[in-house]
Amino acid sequence: MFELLKENNLDYISSYLGKIDVFDCDGYDVLIVKMIDFGKEFLCANNLIKDNIDCKITHPNYTPHMTLCYARKGMVDRFKGIQPFENMILQGNVMFSNKKGDKK
């Protein structure tokens, strides 16, 4: 997968970090930082992954984000909306790993 991302110039990403938010999932919450002012590489990489790997699509509308943690229901609500990463940029090389943790 990494080779495919590299071939499409998607092996390096950059985005400003936004507000903290919570994804409400069955049985747990996911604390995330939203990406703002991101380039097309996030959406293109997501499409390449969906089109080339057998994966279950659980969220049809892709929201570029950085996962901070998985937590018990209601434990992270107090963080929603704060912006401790204001004016910070996330940038770096993309690494792909499967469910087993094998990095490629």
C-alpha positions in Angstrom: 0.0 0.0 0.0 2.8 2.4 0.8 4.2 2.0 -2.7 0.9 2.9 -4.2 0.7 6.0 -2.0 4.2 7.0 -3.0 3.5 6.4 -6.7 0.6 8.9 -6.3 2.6 11.4 -4.4 0.6 10.7 -1.2 3.5 9.6 1.0 3.8 13.0 2.8 0.9 14.9 4.4 0.4 18.3 6.0 -2.6 19.9 7.7 -3.4 22.3 10.5 -4.8 20.8 13.6 -8.3 21.9 14.7 -10.6 21.4 17.6 -10.9 18.2 19.6 -14.1 16.3 18.9 -15.7 12.9 19.9 -16.9 10.2 17.6 -19.7 8.3 19.2 -19.4 4.6 18.5 -21.2 1.5 19.8 -19.9 0.9 23.3 -17.1 3.4 23.3 -16.1 7.0 22.3 -13.2 8.0 20.1 -11.4 11.3 21.0 -10.0 12.9 17.9 -8.4 16.1 16.6 -10.0 17.4 13.4 -7.8 18.4 10.5 -8.4 21.8 9.1 -7.1 23.4 5.9 -6.0 20.0 4.7 -5.0 19.3 1.1 -6.4 16.8 -1.3 -3.9 14.2 -0.3 -6.0 13.1 2.7 -9.1 12.4 0.5 -7.0 10.9 -2.3 -5.2 8.6 0.1 -8.5 7.5 1.6 -9.9 6.7 -1.8 -6.8 4.7 -2.8 -7.1 2.6 0.4 -10.8 2.0 -0.1 -10.3 1.0 -3.7 -7.3 -1.3 -3.2 -7.8 -3.0 0.2 -10.6 -5.2 1.3 -11.9 -3.1 4.2 -15.2 -2.6 5.9 -16.5 1.0 5.4 -18.0 2.0 8.8 -18.2 5.7 8.1 -19.1 6.5 4.5 -18.2 10.2 4.9 -14.5 10.5 5.5 -13.5 13.1 8.1 -9.7 13.7 8.1 -8.6 13.5 11.8 -6.0 12.2 14.2 -7.1 9.7 16.8 -6.0 10.5 20.4 -7.7 7.6 22.2 -10.5 5.2 22.6 -12.5 5.7 25.8 -15.5 4.5 27.8 -18.7 6.3 26.9 -18.9 9.8 28.3 -15.4 9.8 29.7 -14.0 12.3 27.1 -17.0 14.6 26.6 -15.3 17.4 28.6 -12.6 17.7 26.0 -15.0 18.3 23.1 -14.5 21.7 21.4 -11.2 22.7 23.0 -8.3 23.6 20.8 -5.0 22.9 22.5 -3.2 22.5 19.2 -4.2 25.9 17.7 -1.8 27.0 14.9 0.0 23.7 15.0 0.7 21.8 11.8 0.8 18.0 11.5 3.2 17.0 8.7 5.2 14.0 7.9 5.6 10.8 6.0 2.7 8.3 5.8 3.2 4.9 7.2 0.6 2.2 6.6 -0.1 -0.7 9.0 -2.6 -3.4 8.9 -4.8 -4.7 11.8 -2.0 -7.0 12.9 0.4 -4.0 13.2 2.5 -5.0 10.3 4.1 -1.8 9.0 4.8 -1.3 5.4 
